[in-house]
């Protein structure tokens, strides 16, 4: 087990620097070998603890890992702080109780384990995802529709069928990675020196170089193009809703997977109807005389037909009149919202109001 340097100095973890120094001086004076009753082993132990806890970087390592690392010489992995020896088994003398925070050491793990990889890598260049905005009409949002969306993107090269080269022409072993498809890079860390395995950029992890590169796509397997995508609009879609079309983004390099297309739907303003969620609002001019005579009021709907409604007795004409089930379809569900008619009251001129009313009677 590792020594507890805080206990050695008789202080609490997190003690300030001046307290560390004060504790060391007292114990060093007590155990100094030149003094009568001194203890050389204790003196060395106290000095060791002070050398660690008085140094900011060393103390930080000790608090996180339970010991301090000198970087070693890259000979094996006895200096690795997570309990591995050069033979792959647990290294003696390590205390895992102090591993409070493993964040920030992910790259070290990657370098360590990749060093043991023996298989050839491949670099996959997935196509990028694309985003676009498409404006539709309120009628399209009501009924549903198939809308054409034109995008500029990369699509698979027709000349080489997306491969970037021609297999019949053969390949040559990559001179950079010697056909392995990967190269090793040495990295010096405070744990020691590690080798990191990376895909070879020259051959893109293939280990071979094609003898004939496609002239149309320059070996990438894709070319710039303008492409038309059919977008399915479901009835009741909302303004700002995003539709994902899988595989409709950029084509991947050398036959790799294509990206996705995300379409942000915008619903244009309508000259008659206003939308509020699943409901629709319409403003209509209302002839007061027709109301007084009890005549029905004709209201157009977004579906194209007209409904005749009767104004209820005692109804406040300043309030919207609800017409059930004549609003927007409920997206992904059954039924419709409602249509609300807001009235602009038309009152006849005062001098003709009574005469006109009586004449019509």
N, C-alpha and C positions, 0 to 999 in steps of 0.2 A: 504493500500500500504506500501511496505517496505521503510525504510528511505534511502535516498541517502547519504551515509557517505562521499562521495567526496564533495558534496555540503555543508554538515555540516562543513567540515574543510576548504571549500573554495579553493579546489585544483582540478586539472584535473585528470581524470582517467589515471593511468599509471605513476603518479608522483613518483619520487624516494623516498627512505626511509628518507633521510635527509630533504626533503621538507615536508613530512608528519609530521615528528617530529617538525619541525620549526613552522608549522601551528598550531599544537596542543598546543605548549608552549604559543604562542601568545594568542590564544583563551581561554586557561585555566587561564592564568593570568587575562584576561579581565573579565571572568564570575565567578571567584572564589567567593563562597558564603561569605567568610570572608572579602571580599573587599567591600568598599562602592560602591553601584551600581551593585553589583554582581548578578548573576542569577543562582540559584541552578539547575533549570531544564535544562537550556542551558549548564551548566557545565557538568551535567550528560550525556547529548546528545553528547557533544564534546568528553568526556572521552570514551563513548561507541564506537564512530567512530574510535578513536585512537586505542583502544584495538583490533579492527578488522583489520584495515589497516596497523598496525605496525607488525602484525603477518603474516608471509609468507603463512602458510597453511590456516589460516582463510581468508586472503585476496583473495587467489585463489578460495576458496569456494564462497565467496561473489561475485567475478567477474563473476563466472560461473552461479550461481544460484540465486543471488540477496539476499542471506542471509547466515548465518552461522548455522551449525547443531551441536548440542552437543551430538547426538547419542540417546537421549531419554532413556527411560527405557524399550523399547519394548512393552509399553502399548498402543496398537492402532497404528495409522499411522499419527498422527497429525504432526510428524516431517518429513513426506515424502515430498520431495521438488517438486513434480509434481502435487500438488493440490488435493490430496485425503485425506479424513478424515476417521475416523474409521468406519463411517456409509456408506462409499462408495461415498459420495458426495464431491463437491469441498470444500477444506479447506479455511477458510478465511485468508486474509492477505498475499497471495502469489502473486508475480508479475512474470508473464511468460515472460516479455520482456527481462529479463536477461538470459534466457536459450539459450545461444549462441552456446553451444557445448554439444550435448548429447552423444558423443562417449565415450566409456568406461563404460557406465552404463547399457549396455545390460544385463549383468548377474544379476544386481539388479532387472531389470524388470522381468527377467525369474523367479527369486526366489519369487518375489512378487506375480505374477499371478499364478505360479504353486501351490502356497500354497492354492488356492481356488479350485483346481482340485479335483473332486470327483470320476472320472472314473478310472478304472484299466488300467494300462499301459501294453504294450507288447514291449519287446526288440527284434527288428528284426536284425538279423545278415546276411546282404546281402553278397553274395559271392564277393570276391575281383576280380577286373579286372586284366587281364593278358596281357602281351606283349611278342611277339616273332618276330624273323626275319626269313624270308623265301626267299631263292635265287631261281630265276627262269631263264630260258634261254631266249635269245632274241626272239627265235622262239615262245615260249609260250606267250611272251608279244605281238607278232605280231598277232598270230592266236586266242589267248584266250585259256584258259584251266581250268580244274578242278584239283587242286593240293592237295595232302594229307599233312596235318600239324600235327605232333605228339607233344603233350604237356603233361607235368606233372602237375597235378592239383588235386583238390578235386571234387569228383562227388557224387551224391546222393547214400546213402547206400541202397543196394538192399534188405538187410535182414529186415530192418524196414521201407522200402519205404520212407526214408528220414525224418522220424519223430523223430528218436532218442530213441523212446520208443514204447510200445505196448498198445494202448488204452484199449484193452480188459482186461488188468491186473489192470486197475483202477489207481487212484491217491490218494495222501494224502495231506491235507492242509499244506502249507508251515509254519514252525514254526517261521521263521525269520520275515516275514511280516504279519503273521496271516491270510494268504489267500487273502490279499489285492493286492498283486503283486507290491507294492511300499512301500518305507520307506521314512521317513521325517528326514532331517538333519538340525540342527539349525546352522545359520551363523550370526556372529556378524559383522555388517558393520557400517560405520559412519552414516548411516541412522537409525540404530537401529538393532534389532535382527529379522531375517527372517527365515522361514522354507522353505527348498527346498525339493521338492518331486522328488525322483529318483526311477527308476525301481529296484526291488529287484534282487540282483545278484544270490541269492541262487536258485530261481525258474525262473529266467529270465523274470520276469514280469508276469508270468502266475498265481501265487498265489497257485499253486499246484505242488507237486513233484510226478513224475511217480513212480509207484510201481516196474516196471521192466524196467531197462535201457538196451538198445541194446548193446550186448557185442561186436559186430563188429565195431561199430563207437563210442562207449563210451558215447553215448547220444547226440552227436553233429549232427547226421543225415547225415554225409558225411564221406567218406573214401578217402585216397590217391589213385590215379590211373593215368595210362598213357592213354591218350585219343587221338584218331585220328579225326581230323576235316577236312572236305572238304572245300577247299578255292576256290572260283570262281574267276578266273582271266579274266577280261574283255580285249578285244583287244585294244592295244594302251596304256596300263597302263605304268606309268613312274617309273623310279628308285626312291626309297625313298617314294613312295606313301603308305599311311596307309589304310588298310581295316579293318573295324569294323564288327565283327560278334556278334550280340546281343545274350546274354544268353549262350555264349560258354566259359565263364570264369569259375571261381570256383563256385561250387554249394553253395548255402546259407545254413546256419545252420538251422536245424529243419524245412526244407521245405521252407525256405525264398528264396527270389529272387536270381537267379544266376547273377554273374558278366558278363562282356563282354570281348571278346578277340580282341586285336588290333595286326594286323599282319603288320610289316614293310617289304615291298617288296623290294628286291634287285635284279637287273638284272645283270647276269654275263657277263663278257667280251666275245665278239664273235671273232672267229679267222679270219673272213672275213670282216664283217660289223662293222662300228662304228656309234653310234646313236648321233644325235644332235637335241633334241626336237622331232618333228614329221618327221624329215628328216634322211636319212641314207647316209653314205659315204662309198665308196669302192675304193680301190686302185688297178689299173690294169696296167700290162705291155703293152705298145703299140709299135707295130712294125712300124717304120717310113716308111718303104717301102710300107706297106699296106695303110698307110695314103696317100702317094704320088700317089698311084694307084687308090685312091678313094674307096677302099674296106670298107665295113661296119665292125664295131667293135662289137663283142659279149660281152654283159655284163650280169652276173648272178644277180638275184634278191633274196630277202629273202623269197619270196613266193614260190620259187622253179623253176620257169621258167626262160628262158633267153630272153633278148631283144637284137635286132640288131640295132645299131645306126650308123648314118653316121656323120662323122666329118664335120661340116660346113666349107665352103671355108673361109679362113682368120681367122679361130678360133685360139686363143692363147692356145697352148697345155699346158701351165703352169697353166691355169685356170681350175677349175672343170667343167665338162660337166653335165648339168642338164637334168635328165630324169624324166619327170613329173609323178606324181601319183604312183611312185614305192617305196615310203617311208613307214613309219609306219602309221597304221590306226589312225585317230584322235579320241582320247579317248572321249567317250560319244557323238560323233558326226559322221557325214558322211564324206566320202572322205579319202584320204591319203596324206601324205607329199610327198616329192620328193626324188629321189635317185641322188646323186652327185658322178660322177666318176672322180677320180684324177689319172692322167696318169704318169707312169714312162716310159719315152721315151727310146726305144731300137734302137740304131743306129748301122748299120752294120760296119764292119771294113773298114777303108778308102780305102784299096786296092781293095776290092771286091764290094764296094758300087755301082759304075756305071755299072760294068759288070753284077752283079746280077739283077740290075734294068732293063737293056736292055734285058737280057736273058728272064726275066719274061714277058717282053713286047711281 
